[in-house]
């Protein structure tokens, strides 16, 4: 089972552009298929556009709030590790 998963991951890495293009085409096909309503001609592209815009705006808002929550923690951790490494190298240079 692991070998099959490894082969699948290797294939997707080698053919990433094709995989992404296939995913986009599949998503667009499904959107138009799900948007079709019985007895109604055509597709309401305005509603689809509004849904995409609203969804993407929600993703951006959530991402920004997540980054603003994680950034101070990450910077503090980086600063502590940086100072510890510099301090260790300073003490090592002083011991020589």
C-alpha atoms as an extended CHARMM CRD file, in Angstrom:
* protein
*
        96  EXT
         1         1  UNK       CA              0.0000000000        0.0000000000        0.0000000000  PROA      1               0.0000000000
         2         2  UNK       CA              2.8280000000        2.3960000000        0.8180000000  PROA      2               0.0000000000
         3         3  UNK       CA              4.4940000000        1.6340000000       -2.5070000000  PROA      3               0.0000000000
         4         4  UNK       CA              1.3140000000        2.6220000000       -4.3570000000  PROA      4               0.0000000000
         5         5  UNK       CA              1.1090000000        5.8850000000       -2.4420000000  PROA      5               0.0000000000
         6         6  UNK       CA              4.7780000000        6.5960000000       -3.1440000000  PROA      6               0.0000000000
         7         7  UNK       CA              4.2430000000        5.9920000000       -6.8630000000  PROA      7               0.0000000000
         8         8  UNK       CA              1.1920000000        8.2670000000       -6.8320000000  PROA      8               0.0000000000
         9         9  UNK       CA              3.1170000000       11.0620000000       -5.0970000000  PROA      9               0.0000000000
        10        10  UNK       CA              6.0570000000       10.6810000000       -7.4930000000  PROA      10              0.0000000000
        11        11  UNK       CA              3.6840000000       10.8880000000      -10.4590000000  PROA      11              0.0000000000
        12        12  UNK       CA              1.9740000000       14.0210000000       -9.1330000000  PROA      12              0.0000000000
        13        13  UNK       CA              5.3350000000       15.6940000000       -8.4650000000  PROA      13              0.0000000000
        14        14  UNK       CA              6.5590000000       14.9490000000      -11.9810000000  PROA      14              0.0000000000
        15        15  UNK       CA              3.3330000000       16.0870000000      -13.6430000000  PROA      15              0.0000000000
        16        16  UNK       CA              2.2370000000       18.8850000000      -11.3020000000  PROA      16              0.0000000000
        17        17  UNK       CA              1.0620000000       21.2560000000      -14.0620000000  PROA      17              0.0000000000
        18        18  UNK       CA             -1.0880000000       18.5740000000      -15.6290000000  PROA      18              0.0000000000
        19        19  UNK       CA             -2.5540000000       17.6150000000      -12.2580000000  PROA      19              0.0000000000
        20        20  UNK       CA             -3.4070000000       21.2340000000      -11.4310000000  PROA      20              0.0000000000
        21        21  UNK       CA             -4.9510000000       21.7980000000      -14.8680000000  PROA      21              0.0000000000
        22        22  UNK       CA             -7.0270000000       18.6340000000      -14.4880000000  PROA      22              0.0000000000
        23        23  UNK       CA             -8.1870000000       19.7400000000      -11.0310000000  PROA      23              0.0000000000
        24        24  UNK       CA             -9.2480000000       23.1550000000      -12.3630000000  PROA      24              0.0000000000
        25        25  UNK       CA            -11.1250000000       21.6460000000      -15.3110000000  PROA      25              0.0000000000
        26        26  UNK       CA            -12.8350000000       19.1300000000      -13.0310000000  PROA      26              0.0000000000
        27        27  UNK       CA            -13.8340000000       21.8550000000      -10.5680000000  PROA      27              0.0000000000
        28        28  UNK       CA            -15.2550000000       24.0600000000      -13.3220000000  PROA      28              0.0000000000
        29        29  UNK       CA            -17.1780000000       21.1270000000      -14.7860000000  PROA      29              0.0000000000
        30        30  UNK       CA            -18.6480000000       20.2230000000      -11.4120000000  PROA      30              0.0000000000
        31        31  UNK       CA            -19.5870000000       23.8230000000      -10.6880000000  PROA      31              0.0000000000
        32        32  UNK       CA            -21.5260000000       24.1240000000      -13.9250000000  PROA      32              0.0000000000
        33        33  UNK       CA            -23.1320000000       20.7190000000      -13.3450000000  PROA      33              0.0000000000
        34        34  UNK       CA            -24.1980000000       21.5630000000       -9.8000000000  PROA      34              0.0000000000
        35        35  UNK       CA            -25.3640000000       25.0370000000      -10.7660000000  PROA      35              0.0000000000
        36        36  UNK       CA            -27.7940000000       23.6790000000      -13.3710000000  PROA      36              0.0000000000
        37        37  UNK       CA            -31.3830000000       23.6550000000      -12.1940000000  PROA      37              0.0000000000
        38        38  UNK       CA            -34.2030000000       21.6630000000      -13.7860000000  PROA      38              0.0000000000
        39        39  UNK       CA            -36.3640000000       23.7150000000      -16.1060000000  PROA      39              0.0000000000
        40        40  UNK       CA            -33.9860000000       26.6740000000      -16.2010000000  PROA      40              0.0000000000
        41        41  UNK       CA            -31.9300000000       27.4200000000      -19.2870000000  PROA      41              0.0000000000
        42        42  UNK       CA            -28.2900000000       28.4210000000      -18.7740000000  PROA      42              0.0000000000
        43        43  UNK       CA            -26.2500000000       28.8840000000      -15.6490000000  PROA      43              0.0000000000
        44        44  UNK       CA            -26.4260000000       31.7640000000      -13.1960000000  PROA      44              0.0000000000
        45        45  UNK       CA            -22.8060000000       32.8380000000      -13.4300000000  PROA      45              0.0000000000
        46        46  UNK       CA            -23.4270000000       35.8630000000      -11.2180000000  PROA      46              0.0000000000
        47        47  UNK       CA            -24.3090000000       33.6280000000       -8.2820000000  PROA      47              0.0000000000
        48        48  UNK       CA            -21.2520000000       31.4580000000       -8.9250000000  PROA      48              0.0000000000
        49        49  UNK       CA            -19.0090000000       34.5280000000       -9.0950000000  PROA      49              0.0000000000
        50        50  UNK       CA            -20.5210000000       35.8830000000       -5.8940000000  PROA      50              0.0000000000
        51        51  UNK       CA            -20.0340000000       32.5380000000       -4.1480000000  PROA      51              0.0000000000
        52        52  UNK       CA            -16.3920000000       32.3430000000       -5.2570000000  PROA      52              0.0000000000
        53        53  UNK       CA            -15.7130000000       35.9350000000       -4.2300000000  PROA      53              0.0000000000
        54        54  UNK       CA            -17.3290000000       35.4480000000       -0.8310000000  PROA      54              0.0000000000
        55        55  UNK       CA            -15.4700000000       32.1810000000       -0.2710000000  PROA      55              0.0000000000
        56        56  UNK       CA            -12.0960000000       33.6160000000       -1.2560000000  PROA      56              0.0000000000
        57        57  UNK       CA            -12.6560000000       36.7060000000        0.8940000000  PROA      57              0.0000000000
        58        58  UNK       CA            -13.4110000000       34.4310000000        3.8540000000  PROA      58              0.0000000000
        59        59  UNK       CA            -10.2300000000       32.4410000000        3.1860000000  PROA      59              0.0000000000
        60        60  UNK       CA             -8.1390000000       35.6270000000        3.0040000000  PROA      60              0.0000000000
        61        61  UNK       CA             -9.6730000000       37.0010000000        6.1920000000  PROA      61              0.0000000000
        62        62  UNK       CA             -9.0950000000       33.7480000000        8.0590000000  PROA      62              0.0000000000
        63        63  UNK       CA             -5.5260000000       33.4770000000        6.7450000000  PROA      63              0.0000000000
        64        64  UNK       CA             -4.6660000000       37.0150000000        7.8050000000  PROA      64              0.0000000000
        65        65  UNK       CA             -6.0760000000       36.4700000000       11.2950000000  PROA      65              0.0000000000
        66        66  UNK       CA             -4.1380000000       33.1940000000       11.5690000000  PROA      66              0.0000000000
        67        67  UNK       CA             -0.9000000000       34.8530000000       10.4570000000  PROA      67              0.0000000000
        68        68  UNK       CA             -1.4140000000       37.7400000000       12.8610000000  PROA      68              0.0000000000
        69        69  UNK       CA             -1.8850000000       35.2350000000       15.6970000000  PROA      69              0.0000000000
        70        70  UNK       CA              1.1440000000       33.0880000000       14.7960000000  PROA      70              0.0000000000
        71        71  UNK       CA              3.6040000000       35.8250000000       13.8050000000  PROA      71              0.0000000000
        72        72  UNK       CA              4.4490000000       37.1290000000       17.3140000000  PROA      72              0.0000000000
        73        73  UNK       CA              4.9970000000       33.5840000000       18.5830000000  PROA      73              0.0000000000
        74        74  UNK       CA              7.1990000000       32.6640000000       15.6120000000  PROA      74              0.0000000000
        75        75  UNK       CA              9.2590000000       35.8510000000       15.8990000000  PROA      75              0.0000000000
        76        76  UNK       CA              9.7680000000       35.3290000000       19.6300000000  PROA      76              0.0000000000
        77        77  UNK       CA             10.8580000000       31.7330000000       19.0840000000  PROA      77              0.0000000000
        78        78  UNK       CA             13.2230000000       32.7720000000       16.2910000000  PROA      78              0.0000000000
        79        79  UNK       CA             14.7200000000       35.5140000000       18.4670000000  PROA      79              0.0000000000
        80        80  UNK       CA             15.2880000000       33.1360000000       21.3930000000  PROA      80              0.0000000000
        81        81  UNK       CA             16.9560000000       30.5390000000       19.1710000000  PROA      81              0.0000000000
        82        82  UNK       CA             19.0770000000       33.1740000000       17.4250000000  PROA      82              0.0000000000
        83        83  UNK       CA             20.2550000000       34.6890000000       20.7080000000  PROA      83              0.0000000000
        84        84  UNK       CA             20.9820000000       31.2470000000       22.1630000000  PROA      84              0.0000000000
        85        85  UNK       CA             23.1010000000       30.2860000000       19.1400000000  PROA      85              0.0000000000
        86        86  UNK       CA             24.9710000000       33.5910000000       19.1940000000  PROA      86              0.0000000000
        87        87  UNK       CA             25.5190000000       33.2590000000       22.9520000000  PROA      87              0.0000000000
        88        88  UNK       CA             26.8560000000       29.7200000000       22.5930000000  PROA      88              0.0000000000
        89        89  UNK       CA             29.2170000000       30.7490000000       19.8100000000  PROA      89              0.0000000000
        90        90  UNK       CA             30.4080000000       33.7110000000       21.9160000000  PROA      90              0.0000000000
        91        91  UNK       CA             31.1010000000       31.4820000000       24.9360000000  PROA      91              0.0000000000
        92        92  UNK       CA             32.8950000000       28.9500000000       22.7260000000  PROA      92              0.0000000000
        93        93  UNK       CA             35.0760000000       31.7100000000       21.2750000000  PROA      93              0.0000000000
        94        94  UNK       CA             35.8480000000       33.0010000000       24.7850000000  PROA      94              0.0000000000
        95        95  UNK       CA             36.9190000000       29.5300000000       25.9820000000  PROA      95              0.0000000000
        96        96  UNK       CA             39.5980000000       29.2160000000       23.2810000000  PROA      96              0.0000000000
